[in-house]
Amino acid sequence: NSGTCNWDSRYRLKLISGDVMAAPVEQTLYPAHAGAQAKLRILFTAPQDAGTYQSTWQAIAPDGTAFGAVVSIQITVGP
C-alpha cells in the first residue's frame, strides 16, 4: 500500500477487463496500513479450451474511485 490511506474491508479489487477464469469479479483487499506491503490473492481456474487468456484487475476505493497500478495475469492453456 504505497498510498496515504489505510485499506480496510471497504477497499476492493475488481476485474476491469479480460477473462474471469472462475474468479469472483470483485473481492475485498486484505487490510493494509499506508506504507505497508500486502499480498493480493486471486484464485483462478484455467479454462479447458486451449488458448491464451488474460485478466486485468484494479483496486477500488470505498467511493468507487480506481487507484494504483493495474494487476494483470496472462496464462496459456495448451492442447
All heavy atoms as a GROMACS GRO file, in nm:
protein
  589
    1ASN      N    1   0.085  -0.117   0.000
    1ASN     CA    2   0.000   0.000   0.000
    1ASN      C    3   0.090   0.123   0.000
    1ASN      O    4   0.132   0.170   0.104
    1ASN     CB    5  -0.092  -0.003   0.122
    1ASN     CG    6  -0.184   0.115   0.129
    1ASN    OD1    7  -0.176   0.207   0.050
    1ASN    ND2    8  -0.273   0.114   0.227
    2SER      N    9   0.118   0.174  -0.118
    2SER     CA   10   0.207   0.289  -0.129
    2SER      C   11   0.133   0.422  -0.115
    2SER      O   12   0.193   0.528  -0.128
    2SER     CB   13   0.281   0.286  -0.263
    2SER     OG   14   0.188   0.294  -0.370
    3GLY      N   15   0.004   0.417  -0.086
    3GLY     CA   16  -0.076   0.539  -0.072
    3GLY      C   17  -0.073   0.593   0.069
    3GLY      O   18   0.008   0.554   0.153
    4THR      N   19  -0.165   0.685   0.096
    4THR     CA   20  -0.173   0.751   0.227
    4THR      C   21  -0.291   0.705   0.310
    4THR      O   22  -0.308   0.748   0.423
    4THR     CB   23  -0.182   0.904   0.209
    4THR    OG1   24  -0.297   0.934   0.129
    4THR    CG2   25  -0.057   0.958   0.140
    5CYS      N   26  -0.376   0.617   0.253
    5CYS     CA   27  -0.494   0.568   0.324
    5CYS      C   28  -0.474   0.423   0.367
    5CYS      O   29  -0.416   0.343   0.293
    5CYS     CB   30  -0.618   0.573   0.233
    5CYS     SG   31  -0.662   0.739   0.182
    6ASN      N   32  -0.521   0.391   0.485
    6ASN     CA   33  -0.520   0.252   0.528
    6ASN      C   34  -0.633   0.178   0.459
    6ASN      O   35  -0.745   0.229   0.448
    6ASN     CB   36  -0.540   0.244   0.680
    6ASN     CG   37  -0.426   0.308   0.756
    6ASN    OD1   38  -0.312   0.309   0.712
    6ASN    ND2   39  -0.458   0.362   0.872
    7TRP      N   40  -0.605   0.057   0.409
    7TRP     CA   41  -0.709  -0.024   0.348
    7TRP      C   42  -0.784  -0.099   0.457
    7TRP      O   43  -0.724  -0.158   0.547
    7TRP     CB   44  -0.650  -0.127   0.254
    7TRP     CG   45  -0.576  -0.073   0.136
    7TRP    CD1   46  -0.573   0.056   0.092
    7TRP    CD2   47  -0.490  -0.146   0.050
    7TRP    NE1   48  -0.493   0.067  -0.018
    7TRP    CE2   49  -0.440  -0.056  -0.047
    7TRP    CE3   50  -0.451  -0.279   0.044
    7TRP    CZ2   51  -0.354  -0.096  -0.148
    7TRP    CZ3   52  -0.365  -0.319  -0.057
    7TRP    CH2   53  -0.317  -0.229  -0.151
    8ASP      N   54  -0.916  -0.095   0.448
    8ASP     CA   55  -0.998  -0.176   0.537
    8ASP      C   56  -1.091  -0.259   0.450
    8ASP      O   57  -1.071  -0.268   0.327
    8ASP     CB   58  -1.075  -0.090   0.638
    8ASP     CG   59  -1.164   0.015   0.572
    8ASP    OD1   60  -1.210  -0.006   0.459
    8ASP    OD2   61  -1.190   0.119   0.636
    9SER      N   62  -1.193  -0.320   0.507
    9SER     CA   63  -1.280  -0.411   0.432
    9SER      C   64  -1.363  -0.342   0.324
    9SER      O   65  -1.426  -0.409   0.243
    9SER     CB   66  -1.373  -0.485   0.528
    9SER     OG   67  -1.456  -0.393   0.596
   10ARG      N   68  -1.362  -0.209   0.320
   10ARG     CA   69  -1.436  -0.136   0.215
   10ARG      C   70  -1.356  -0.124   0.085
   10ARG      O   71  -1.411  -0.087  -0.017
   10ARG     CB   72  -1.476   0.003   0.265
   10ARG     CG   73  -1.567  -0.002   0.388
   10ARG     CD   74  -1.590   0.135   0.444
   10ARG     NE   75  -1.460   0.192   0.484
   10ARG     CZ   76  -1.433   0.323   0.483
   10ARG    NH1   77  -1.524   0.410   0.447
   10ARG    NH2   78  -1.314   0.367   0.519
   11TYR      N   79  -1.228  -0.154   0.088
   11TYR     CA   80  -1.143  -0.147  -0.030
   11TYR      C   81  -1.150  -0.279  -0.106
   11TYR      O   82  -1.148  -0.386  -0.045
   11TYR     CB   83  -0.998  -0.115   0.009
   11TYR     CG   84  -0.981   0.029   0.050
   11TYR    CD1   85  -1.020   0.072   0.176
   11TYR    CD2   86  -0.927   0.122  -0.036
   11TYR    CE1   87  -1.007   0.204   0.215
   11TYR    CE2   88  -0.912   0.255   0.001
   11TYR     CZ   89  -0.953   0.295   0.127
   11TYR     OH   90  -0.940   0.427   0.164
   12ARG      N   91  -1.160  -0.271  -0.237
   12ARG     CA   92  -1.185  -0.388  -0.320
   12ARG      C   93  -1.084  -0.401  -0.433
   12ARG      O   94  -1.021  -0.304  -0.473
   12ARG     CB   95  -1.324  -0.379  -0.384
   12ARG     CG   96  -1.436  -0.363  -0.286
   12ARG     CD   97  -1.494  -0.496  -0.258
   12ARG     NE   98  -1.614  -0.487  -0.177
   12ARG     CZ   99  -1.634  -0.563  -0.073
   12ARG    NH1  100  -1.544  -0.649  -0.036
   12ARG    NH2  101  -1.745  -0.555  -0.005
   13LEU      N  102  -1.073  -0.521  -0.484
   13LEU     CA  103  -1.001  -0.549  -0.606
   13LEU      C  104  -1.107  -0.596  -0.705
   13LEU      O  105  -1.187  -0.684  -0.675
   13LEU     CB  106  -0.897  -0.658  -0.583
   13LEU     CG  107  -0.796  -0.683  -0.694
   13LEU    CD1  108  -0.711  -0.559  -0.719
   13LEU    CD2  109  -0.707  -0.801  -0.660
   14LYS      N  110  -1.111  -0.532  -0.824
   14LYS     CA  111  -1.221  -0.557  -0.918
   14LYS      C  112  -1.167  -0.589  -1.057
   14LYS      O  113  -1.072  -0.526  -1.104
   14LYS     CB  114  -1.309  -0.432  -0.924
   14LYS     CG  115  -1.431  -0.446  -1.010
   14LYS     CD  116  -1.516  -0.319  -1.002
   14LYS     CE  117  -1.640  -0.331  -1.087
   14LYS     NZ  118  -1.724  -0.212  -1.078
   15LEU      N  119  -1.230  -0.686  -1.122
   15LEU     CA  120  -1.198  -0.719  -1.261
   15LEU      C  121  -1.237  -0.600  -1.348
   15LEU      O  122  -1.350  -0.552  -1.342
   15LEU     CB  123  -1.276  -0.843  -1.305
   15LEU     CG  124  -1.259  -0.882  -1.452
   15LEU    CD1  125  -1.122  -0.942  -1.476
   15LEU    CD2  126  -1.368  -0.980  -1.492
   16ILE      N  127  -1.142  -0.551  -1.429
   16ILE     CA  128  -1.175  -0.439  -1.518
   16ILE      C  129  -1.175  -0.480  -1.665
   16ILE      O  130  -1.232  -0.410  -1.747
   16ILE     CB  131  -1.084  -0.317  -1.495
   16ILE    CG1  132  -0.937  -0.351  -1.514
   16ILE    CG2  133  -1.110  -0.257  -1.358
   16ILE    CD1  134  -0.845  -0.230  -1.513
   17SER      N  135  -1.112  -0.592  -1.697
   17SER     CA  136  -1.118  -0.641  -1.835
   17SER      C  137  -1.064  -0.783  -1.840
   17SER      O  138  -0.993  -0.828  -1.751
   17SER     CB  139  -1.038  -0.552  -1.931
   17SER     OG  140  -0.901  -0.561  -1.906
   18GLY      N  141  -1.099  -0.851  -1.948
   18GLY     CA  142  -1.043  -0.983  -1.973
   18GLY      C  143  -1.130  -1.098  -1.924
   18GLY      O  144  -1.250  -1.083  -1.901
   19ASP      N  145  -1.063  -1.210  -1.910
   19ASP     CA  146  -1.129  -1.336  -1.876
   19ASP      C  147  -1.141  -1.353  -1.725
   19ASP      O  148  -1.046  -1.330  -1.651
   19ASP     CB  149  -1.048  -1.452  -1.935
   19ASP     CG  150  -1.035  -1.440  -2.086
   19ASP    OD1  151  -1.138  -1.453  -2.154
   19ASP    OD2  152  -0.922  -1.416  -2.134
   20VAL      N  153  -1.258  -1.397  -1.681
   20VAL     CA  154  -1.284  -1.414  -1.538
   20VAL      C  155  -1.209  -1.535  -1.482
   20VAL      O  156  -1.158  -1.532  -1.370
   20VAL     CB  157  -1.436  -1.429  -1.512
   20VAL    CG1  158  -1.464  -1.453  -1.366
   20VAL    CG2  159  -1.510  -1.307  -1.561
   21MET      N  160  -1.202  -1.642  -1.557
   21MET     CA  161  -1.137  -1.768  -1.515
   21MET      C  162  -1.188  -1.816  -1.380
   21MET      O  163  -1.112  -1.857  -1.293
   21MET     CB  164  -0.985  -1.754  -1.518
   21MET     CG  165  -0.930  -1.734  -1.658
   21MET     SD  166  -0.752  -1.732  -1.668
   21MET     CE  167  -0.717  -1.558  -1.640
   22ALA      N  168  -1.320  -1.807  -1.361
   22ALA     CA  169  -1.391  -1.858  -1.244
   22ALA      C  170  -1.358  -1.783  -1.114
   22ALA      O  171  -1.395  -1.828  -1.006
   22ALA     CB  172  -1.369  -2.008  -1.226
   23ALA      N  173  -1.293  -1.670  -1.121
   23ALA     CA  174  -1.265  -1.590  -1.001
   23ALA      C  175  -1.383  -1.497  -0.974
   23ALA      O  176  -1.452  -1.456  -1.067
   23ALA     CB  177  -1.137  -1.508  -1.021
   24PRO      N  178  -1.407  -1.462  -0.847
   24PRO     CA  179  -1.508  -1.359  -0.821
   24PRO      C  180  -1.465  -1.228  -0.888
   24PRO      O  181  -1.348  -1.193  -0.884
   24PRO     CB  182  -1.506  -1.344  -0.668
   24PRO     CG  183  -1.437  -1.466  -0.617
   24PRO     CD  184  -1.345  -1.512  -0.726
   25VAL      N  185  -1.557  -1.156  -0.950
   25VAL     CA  186  -1.521  -1.035  -1.024
   25VAL      C  187  -1.489  -0.917  -0.934
   25VAL      O  188  -1.435  -0.816  -0.979
   25VAL     CB  189  -1.629  -0.994  -1.127
   25VAL    CG1  190  -1.644  -1.101  -1.234
   25VAL    CG2  191  -1.761  -0.966  -1.060
   26GLU      N  192  -1.519  -0.929  -0.807
   26GLU     CA  193  -1.483  -0.826  -0.709
   26GLU      C  194  -1.458  -0.896  -0.576
   26GLU      O  195  -1.531  -0.986  -0.538
   26GLU     CB  196  -1.596  -0.724  -0.696
   26GLU     CG  197  -1.558  -0.603  -0.615
   26GLU     CD  198  -1.664  -0.494  -0.622
   26GLU    OE1  199  -1.698  -0.451  -0.734
   26GLU    OE2  200  -1.710  -0.452  -0.515
   27GLN      N  201  -1.352  -0.853  -0.508
   27GLN     CA  202  -1.321  -0.913  -0.379
   27GLN      C  203  -1.252  -0.812  -0.289
   27GLN      O  204  -1.193  -0.714  -0.336
   27GLN     CB  205  -1.236  -1.037  -0.396
   27GLN     CG  206  -1.115  -1.023  -0.483
   27GLN     CD  207  -1.061  -1.158  -0.522
   27GLN    OE1  208  -1.015  -1.233  -0.435
   27GLN    NE2  209  -1.065  -1.191  -0.649
   28THR      N  210  -1.262  -0.834  -0.161
   28THR     CA  211  -1.205  -0.745  -0.061
   28THR      C  212  -1.052  -0.751  -0.065
   28THR      O  213  -0.995  -0.860  -0.073
   28THR     CB  214  -1.255  -0.783   0.080
   28THR    OG1  215  -1.397  -0.780   0.081
   28THR    CG2  216  -1.201  -0.691   0.186
   29LEU      N  217  -0.987  -0.635  -0.059
   29LEU     CA  218  -0.842  -0.631  -0.043
   29LEU      C  219  -0.809  -0.664   0.102
   29LEU      O  220  -0.885  -0.633   0.194
   29LEU     CB  221  -0.788  -0.492  -0.074
   29LEU     CG  222  -0.775  -0.455  -0.220
   29LEU    CD1  223  -0.742  -0.306  -0.234
   29LEU    CD2  224  -0.667  -0.538  -0.287
   30TYR      N  225  -0.694  -0.726   0.122
   30TYR     CA  226  -0.650  -0.750   0.259
   30TYR      C  227  -0.624  -0.617   0.326
   30TYR      O  228  -0.568  -0.526   0.265
   30TYR     CB  229  -0.523  -0.834   0.261
   30TYR     CG  230  -0.545  -0.978   0.220
   30TYR    CD1  231  -0.499  -1.025   0.099
   30TYR    CD2  232  -0.613  -1.066   0.304
   30TYR    CE1  233  -0.520  -1.157   0.061
   30TYR    CE2  234  -0.634  -1.196   0.267
   30TYR     CZ  235  -0.587  -1.242   0.145
   30TYR     OH  236  -0.608  -1.372   0.108
   31PRO      N  237  -0.662  -0.601   0.452
   31PRO     CA  238  -0.632  -0.476   0.523
   31PRO      C  239  -0.481  -0.449   0.522
   31PRO      O  240  -0.401  -0.541   0.539
   31PRO     CB  241  -0.682  -0.501   0.665
   31PRO     CG  242  -0.785  -0.609   0.650
   31PRO     CD  243  -0.736  -0.695   0.536
   32ALA      N  244  -0.445  -0.324   0.498
   32ALA     CA  245  -0.303  -0.287   0.497
   32ALA      C  246  -0.291  -0.139   0.533
   32ALA      O  247  -0.362  -0.055   0.478
   32ALA     CB  248  -0.242  -0.312   0.359
   33HIS      N  249  -0.203  -0.110   0.625
   33HIS     CA  250  -0.175   0.028   0.661
   33HIS      C  251  -0.099   0.097   0.548
   33HIS      O  252  -0.028   0.032   0.471
   33HIS     CB  253  -0.092   0.036   0.790
   33HIS     CG  254  -0.167  -0.010   0.910
   33HIS    ND1  255  -0.266   0.065   0.969
   33HIS    CD2  256  -0.158  -0.124   0.982
   33HIS    CE1  257  -0.315   0.000   1.073
   33HIS    NE2  258  -0.252  -0.116   1.082
   34ALA      N  259  -0.113   0.227   0.537
   34ALA     CA  260  -0.038   0.305   0.439
   34ALA      C  261   0.111   0.277   0.458
   34ALA      O  262   0.161   0.276   0.570
   34ALA     CB  263  -0.068   0.454   0.457
   35GLY      N  264   0.180   0.250   0.350
   35GLY     CA  265   0.322   0.221   0.355
   35GLY      C  266   0.356   0.075   0.380
   35GLY      O  267   0.472   0.037   0.371
   36ALA      N  268   0.258  -0.008   0.410
   36ALA     CA  269   0.282  -0.149   0.438
   36ALA      C  270   0.270  -0.231   0.309
   36ALA      O  271   0.205  -0.190   0.214
   36ALA     CB  272   0.183  -0.200   0.541
   37GLN      N  273   0.332  -0.347   0.309
   37GLN     CA  274   0.317  -0.439   0.198
   37GLN      C  275   0.196  -0.529   0.222
   37GLN      O  276   0.164  -0.562   0.336
   37GLN     CB  277   0.441  -0.526   0.181
   37GLN     CG  278   0.561  -0.449   0.131
   37GLN     CD  279   0.678  -0.541   0.100
   37GLN    OE1  280   0.676  -0.660   0.126
   37GLN    NE2  281   0.782  -0.483   0.044
   38ALA      N  282   0.130  -0.565   0.113
   38ALA     CA  283   0.014  -0.654   0.122
   38ALA      C  284   0.022  -0.753   0.007
   38ALA      O  285   0.072  -0.722  -0.100
   38ALA     CB  286  -0.115  -0.575   0.116
   39LYS      N  287  -0.029  -0.872   0.030
   39LYS     CA  288  -0.035  -0.972  -0.076
   39LYS      C  289  -0.174  -0.968  -0.138
   39LYS      O  290  -0.274  -0.955  -0.068
   39LYS     CB  291  -0.009  -1.111  -0.020
   39LYS     CG  292   0.132  -1.131   0.025
   39LYS     CD  293   0.154  -1.273   0.073
   39LYS     CE  294   0.298  -1.291   0.120
   39LYS     NZ  295   0.326  -1.429   0.161
   40LEU      N  296  -0.178  -0.980  -0.270
   40LEU     CA  297  -0.304  -0.993  -0.341
   40LEU      C  298  -0.321  -1.140  -0.374
   40LEU      O  299  -0.227  -1.205  -0.419
   40LEU     CB  300  -0.302  -0.912  -0.470
   40LEU     CG  301  -0.273  -0.763  -0.457
   40LEU    CD1  302  -0.269  -0.699  -0.594
   40LEU    CD2  303  -0.378  -0.696  -0.370
   41ARG      N  304  -0.442  -1.190  -0.355
   41ARG     CA  305  -0.467  -1.331  -0.383
   41ARG      C  306  -0.596  -1.342  -0.462
   41ARG      O  307  -0.702  -1.303  -0.415
   41ARG     CB  308  -0.478  -1.410  -0.254
   41ARG     CG  309  -0.499  -1.557  -0.277
   41ARG     CD  310  -0.504  -1.632  -0.147
   41ARG     NE  311  -0.530  -1.772  -0.175
   41ARG     CZ  312  -0.556  -1.860  -0.083
   41ARG    NH1  313  -0.559  -1.824   0.044
   41ARG    NH2  314  -0.580  -1.984  -0.115
   42ILE      N  315  -0.584  -1.394  -0.583
   42ILE     CA  316  -0.699  -1.420  -0.668
   42ILE      C  317  -0.686  -1.566  -0.711
   42ILE      O  318  -0.584  -1.605  -0.768
   42ILE     CB  319  -0.702  -1.329  -0.792
   42ILE    CG1  320  -0.694  -1.182  -0.753
   42ILE    CG2  321  -0.827  -1.356  -0.874
   42ILE    CD1  322  -0.672  -1.088  -0.871
   43LEU      N  323  -0.787  -1.646  -0.685
   43LEU     CA  324  -0.784  -1.786  -0.726
   43LEU      C  325  -0.852  -1.801  -0.861
   43LEU      O  326  -0.971  -1.768  -0.875
   43LEU     CB  327  -0.853  -1.873  -0.620
   43LEU     CG  328  -0.790  -1.872  -0.482
   43LEU    CD1  329  -0.871  -1.956  -0.385
   43LEU    CD2  330  -0.647  -1.924  -0.487
   44PHE      N  331  -0.777  -1.848  -0.958
   44PHE     CA  332  -0.827  -1.868  -1.092
   44PHE      C  333  -0.839  -2.017  -1.121
   44PHE      O  334  -0.767  -2.098  -1.063
   44PHE     CB  335  -0.731  -1.809  -1.196
   44PHE     CG  336  -0.714  -1.660  -1.186
   44PHE    CD1  337  -0.601  -1.606  -1.127
   44PHE    CD2  338  -0.809  -1.574  -1.238
   44PHE    CE1  339  -0.584  -1.469  -1.118
   44PHE    CE2  340  -0.793  -1.436  -1.230
   44PHE     CZ  341  -0.680  -1.385  -1.170
   45THR      N  342  -0.926  -2.051  -1.215
   45THR     CA  343  -0.934  -2.185  -1.270
   45THR      C  344  -0.909  -2.173  -1.419
   45THR      O  345  -0.980  -2.099  -1.489
   45THR     CB  346  -1.074  -2.248  -1.246
   45THR    OG1  347  -1.098  -2.252  -1.104
   45THR    CG2  348  -1.082  -2.387  -1.304
   46ALA      N  349  -0.808  -2.243  -1.467
   46ALA     CA  350  -0.774  -2.235  -1.610
   46ALA      C  351  -0.887  -2.294  -1.693
   46ALA      O  352  -0.943  -2.398  -1.658
   46ALA     CB  353  -0.645  -2.310  -1.636
   47PRO      N  354  -0.922  -2.229  -1.804
   47PRO     CA  355  -1.023  -2.284  -1.893
   47PRO      C  356  -0.977  -2.417  -1.953
   47PRO      O  357  -0.857  -2.444  -1.962
   47PRO     CB  358  -1.036  -2.177  -2.002
   47PRO     CG  359  -0.984  -2.052  -1.940
   47PRO     CD  360  -0.877  -2.096  -1.846
   48GLN      N  361  -1.072  -2.499  -1.995
   48GLN     CA  362  -1.037  -2.628  -2.056
   48GLN      C  363  -0.994  -2.613  -2.201
   48GLN      O  364  -0.919  -2.695  -2.252
   48GLN     CB  365  -1.154  -2.724  -2.045
   48GLN     CG  366  -1.181  -2.767  -1.902
   48GLN     CD  367  -1.288  -2.874  -1.893
   48GLN    OE1  368  -1.344  -2.918  -1.992
   48GLN    NE2  369  -1.318  -2.915  -1.770
   49ASP      N  370  -1.041  -2.510  -2.269
   49ASP     CA  371  -1.007  -2.490  -2.410
   49ASP      C  372  -0.868  -2.429  -2.423
   49ASP      O  373  -0.833  -2.337  -2.349
   49ASP     CB  374  -1.110  -2.398  -2.477
   49ASP     CG  375  -1.248  -2.460  -2.483
   49ASP    OD1  376  -1.258  -2.584  -2.487
   49ASP    OD2  377  -1.346  -2.384  -2.480
   50ALA      N  378  -0.793  -2.481  -2.519
   50ALA     CA  379  -0.659  -2.428  -2.545
   50ALA      C  380  -0.669  -2.282  -2.589
   50ALA      O  381  -0.766  -2.241  -2.653
   50ALA     CB  382  -0.590  -2.510  -2.653
   51GLY      N  383  -0.570  -2.203  -2.549
   51GLY     CA  384  -0.567  -2.063  -2.588
   51GLY      C  385  -0.493  -1.980  -2.486
   51GLY      O  386  -0.444  -2.030  -2.385
   52THR      N  387  -0.485  -1.850  -2.513
   52THR     CA  388  -0.422  -1.756  -2.422
   52THR      C  389  -0.532  -1.672  -2.358
   52THR      O  390  -0.621  -1.622  -2.426
   52THR     CB  391  -0.323  -1.666  -2.497
   52THR    OG1  392  -0.221  -1.750  -2.555
   52THR    CG2  393  -0.256  -1.566  -2.404
   53TYR      N  394  -0.524  -1.657  -2.228
   53TYR     CA  395  -0.626  -1.587  -2.151
   53TYR      C  396  -0.559  -1.480  -2.067
   53TYR      O  397  -0.450  -1.502  -2.013
   53TYR     CB  398  -0.702  -1.684  -2.060
   53TYR     CG  399  -0.771  -1.794  -2.136
   53TYR    CD1  400  -0.704  -1.911  -2.170
   53TYR    CD2  401  -0.903  -1.780  -2.177
   53TYR    CE1  402  -0.767  -2.012  -2.240
   53TYR    CE2  403  -0.967  -1.881  -2.248
   53TYR     CZ  404  -0.898  -1.997  -2.280
   53TYR     OH  405  -0.961  -2.095  -2.351
   54GLN      N  406  -0.623  -1.365  -2.055
   54GLN     CA  407  -0.569  -1.255  -1.975
   54GLN      C  408  -0.679  -1.196  -1.889
   54GLN      O  409  -0.795  -1.188  -1.929
   54GLN     CB  410  -0.511  -1.145  -2.064
   54GLN     CG  411  -0.448  -1.034  -1.982
   54GLN     CD  412  -0.366  -0.938  -2.065
   54GLN    OE1  413  -0.323  -0.970  -2.175
   54GLN    NE2  414  -0.345  -0.819  -2.012
   55SER      N  415  -0.642  -1.154  -1.771
   55SER     CA  416  -0.734  -1.095  -1.675
   55SER      C  417  -0.667  -0.973  -1.614
   55SER      O  418  -0.550  -0.980  -1.573
   55SER     CB  419  -0.766  -1.200  -1.568
   55SER     OG  420  -0.865  -1.158  -1.481
   56THR      N  421  -0.737  -0.859  -1.609
   56THR     CA  422  -0.680  -0.735  -1.556
   56THR      C  423  -0.768  -0.683  -1.443
   56THR      O  424  -0.890  -0.678  -1.456
   56THR     CB  425  -0.668  -0.629  -1.668
   56THR    OG1  426  -0.589  -0.685  -1.774
   56THR    CG2  427  -0.602  -0.503  -1.617
   57TRP      N  428  -0.704  -0.642  -1.336
   57TRP     CA  429  -0.772  -0.604  -1.211
   57TRP      C  430  -0.727  -0.466  -1.165
   57TRP      O  431  -0.615  -0.423  -1.195
   57TRP     CB  432  -0.741  -0.707  -1.103
   57TRP     CG  433  -0.787  -0.843  -1.142
   57TRP    CD1  434  -0.728  -0.927  -1.234
   57TRP    CD2  435  -0.902  -0.910  -1.098
   57TRP    NE1  436  -0.800  -1.042  -1.246
   57TRP    CE2  437  -0.908  -1.035  -1.163
   57TRP    CE3  438  -1.002  -0.878  -1.006
   57TRP    CZ2  439  -1.009  -1.126  -1.141
   57TRP    CZ3  440  -1.104  -0.970  -0.984
   57TRP    CH2  441  -1.107  -1.092  -1.050
   58GLN      N  442  -0.812  -0.398  -1.086
   58GLN     CA  443  -0.782  -0.264  -1.036
   58GLN      C  444  -0.834  -0.253  -0.893
   58GLN      O  445  -0.941  -0.303  -0.861
   58GLN     CB  446  -0.851  -0.161  -1.124
   58GLN     CG  447  -0.830  -0.017  -1.080
   58GLN     CD  448  -0.696   0.037  -1.121
   58GLN    OE1  449  -0.660   0.031  -1.237
   58GLN    NE2  450  -0.620   0.092  -1.028
   59ALA      N  451  -0.757  -0.184  -0.810
   59ALA     CA  452  -0.803  -0.154  -0.674
   59ALA      C  453  -0.908  -0.044  -0.680
   59ALA      O  454  -0.897   0.049  -0.760
   59ALA     CB  455  -0.685  -0.112  -0.587
   60ILE      N  456  -1.009  -0.054  -0.595
   60ILE     CA  457  -1.120   0.040  -0.592
   60ILE      C  458  -1.139   0.090  -0.448
   60ILE      O  459  -1.149   0.010  -0.355
   60ILE     CB  460  -1.252  -0.027  -0.640
   60ILE    CG1  461  -1.234  -0.092  -0.778
   60ILE    CG2  462  -1.368   0.071  -0.638
   60ILE    CD1  463  -1.209   0.006  -0.891
   61ALA      N  464  -1.143   0.222  -0.431
   61ALA     CA  465  -1.165   0.284  -0.300
   61ALA      C  466  -1.314   0.275  -0.263
   61ALA      O  467  -1.398   0.248  -0.349
   61ALA     CB  468  -1.121   0.430  -0.304
   62PRO      N  469  -1.347   0.299  -0.136
   62PRO     CA  470  -1.487   0.293  -0.094
   62PRO      C  471  -1.581   0.384  -0.173
   62PRO      O  472  -1.699   0.352  -0.189
   62PRO     CB  473  -1.482   0.335   0.053
   62PRO     CG  474  -1.344   0.299   0.098
   62PRO     CD  475  -1.257   0.322  -0.022
   63ASP      N  476  -1.530   0.494  -0.227
   63ASP     CA  477  -1.616   0.585  -0.305
   63ASP      C  478  -1.627   0.544  -0.451
   63ASP      O  479  -1.688   0.613  -0.532
   63ASP     CB  480  -1.566   0.729  -0.294
   63ASP     CG  481  -1.430   0.752  -0.360
   63ASP    OD1  482  -1.370   0.656  -0.416
   63ASP    OD2  483  -1.382   0.866  -0.356
   64GLY      N  484  -1.567   0.430  -0.488
   64GLY     CA  485  -1.575   0.379  -0.624
   64GLY      C  486  -1.463   0.424  -0.716
   64GLY      O  487  -1.458   0.386  -0.832
   65THR      N  488  -1.370   0.504  -0.665
   65THR     CA  489  -1.258   0.554  -0.743
   65THR      C  490  -1.152   0.446  -0.758
   65THR      O  491  -1.109   0.386  -0.659
   65THR     CB  492  -1.195   0.676  -0.675
   65THR    OG1  493  -1.295   0.776  -0.657
   65THR    CG2  494  -1.080   0.732  -0.757
   66ALA      N  495  -1.108   0.422  -0.882
   66ALA     CA  496  -0.998   0.329  -0.907
   66ALA      C  497  -0.866   0.396  -0.868
   66ALA      O  498  -0.850   0.516  -0.884
   66ALA     CB  499  -0.996   0.290  -1.054
   67PHE      N  500  -0.773   0.317  -0.814
   67PHE     CA  501  -0.643   0.374  -0.777
   67PHE      C  502  -0.533   0.269  -0.794
   67PHE      O  503  -0.559   0.150  -0.805
   67PHE     CB  504  -0.645   0.428  -0.633
   67PHE     CG  505  -0.660   0.321  -0.528
   67PHE    CD1  506  -0.548   0.265  -0.467
   67PHE    CD2  507  -0.785   0.277  -0.488
   67PHE    CE1  508  -0.561   0.168  -0.368
   67PHE    CE2  509  -0.799   0.180  -0.389
   67PHE     CZ  510  -0.687   0.126  -0.330
   68GLY      N  511  -0.411   0.317  -0.798
   68GLY     CA  512  -0.295   0.229  -0.806
   68GLY      C  513  -0.276   0.169  -0.944
   68GLY      O  514  -0.352   0.195  -1.037
   69ALA      N  515  -0.173   0.089  -0.956
   69ALA     CA  516  -0.141   0.022  -1.082
   69ALA      C  517  -0.238  -0.093  -1.107
   69ALA      O  518  -0.287  -0.156  -1.011
   69ALA     CB  519   0.002  -0.031  -1.077
   70VAL      N  520  -0.266  -0.119  -1.233
   70VAL     CA  521  -0.348  -0.236  -1.265
   70VAL      C  522  -0.263  -0.361  -1.246
   70VAL      O  523  -0.140  -0.358  -1.253
   70VAL     CB  524  -0.405  -0.231  -1.408
   70VAL    CG1  525  -0.500  -0.113  -1.424
   70VAL    CG2  526  -0.296  -0.227  -1.512
   71VAL      N  527  -0.330  -0.471  -1.218
   71VAL     CA  528  -0.266  -0.601  -1.198
   71VAL      C  529  -0.319  -0.693  -1.306
   71VAL      O  530  -0.440  -0.705  -1.322
   71VAL     CB  531  -0.299  -0.658  -1.058
   71VAL    CG1  532  -0.237  -0.794  -1.039
   71VAL    CG2  533  -0.255  -0.562  -0.948
   72SER      N  534  -0.228  -0.755  -1.381
   72SER     CA  535  -0.271  -0.844  -1.489
   72SER      C  536  -0.208  -0.981  -1.476
   72SER      O  537  -0.097  -0.994  -1.424
   72SER     CB  538  -0.231  -0.785  -1.625
   72SER     OG  539  -0.300  -0.667  -1.650
   73ILE      N  540  -0.279  -1.080  -1.525
   73ILE     CA  541  -0.226  -1.216  -1.535
   73ILE      C  542  -0.258  -1.266  -1.675
   73ILE      O  543  -0.363  -1.236  -1.730
   73ILE     CB  544  -0.285  -1.310  -1.429
   73ILE    CG1  545  -0.223  -1.450  -1.440
   73ILE    CG2  546  -0.436  -1.316  -1.438
   73ILE    CD1  547  -0.263  -1.544  -1.329
   74GLN      N  548  -0.163  -1.338  -1.733
   74GLN     CA  549  -0.186  -1.400  -1.862
   74GLN      C  550  -0.142  -1.545  -1.852
   74GLN      O  551  -0.033  -1.573  -1.801
   74GLN     CB  552  -0.107  -1.330  -1.973
   74GLN     CG  553  -0.129  -1.390  -2.109
   74GLN     CD  554  -0.061  -1.311  -2.220
   74GLN    OE1  555  -0.075  -1.191  -2.225
   74GLN    NE2  556   0.012  -1.379  -2.305
   75ILE      N  557  -0.228  -1.636  -1.897
   75ILE     CA  558  -0.193  -1.778  -1.896
   75ILE      C  559  -0.215  -1.834  -2.035
   75ILE      O  560  -0.296  -1.783  -2.113
   75ILE     CB  561  -0.275  -1.857  -1.792
   75ILE    CG1  562  -0.424  -1.859  -1.829
   75ILE    CG2  563  -0.253  -1.806  -1.651
   75ILE    CD1  564  -0.504  -1.963  -1.754
   76THR      N  565  -0.144  -1.939  -2.065
   76THR     CA  566  -0.162  -2.012  -2.190
   76THR      C  567  -0.199  -2.155  -2.156
   76THR      O  568  -0.127  -2.221  -2.080
   76THR     CB  569  -0.035  -2.008  -2.276
   76THR    OG1  570  -0.003  -1.870  -2.304
   76THR    CG2  571  -0.054  -2.082  -2.406
   77VAL      N  572  -0.309  -2.201  -2.212
   77VAL     CA  573  -0.356  -2.338  -2.192
   77VAL      C  574  -0.321  -2.414  -2.320
   77VAL      O  575  -0.364  -2.374  -2.430
   77VAL     CB  576  -0.507  -2.343  -2.166
   77VAL    CG1  577  -0.556  -2.487  -2.152
   77VAL    CG2  578  -0.543  -2.262  -2.041
   78GLY      N  579  -0.243  -2.518  -2.306
   78GLY     CA  580  -0.203  -2.598  -2.421
   78GLY      C  581  -0.306  -2.704  -2.456
   78GLY      O  582  -0.397  -2.733  -2.378
   79PRO      N  583  -0.290  -2.762  -2.575
   79PRO     CA  584  -0.383  -2.867  -2.617
   79PRO      C  585  -0.364  -2.995  -2.538
   79PRO      O  586  -0.265  -3.018  -2.479
   79PRO     CB  587  -0.349  -2.888  -2.764
   79PRO     CG  588  -0.214  -2.830  -2.784
   79PRO     CD  589  -0.192  -2.731  -2.674
   0.00000   0.00000   0.00000
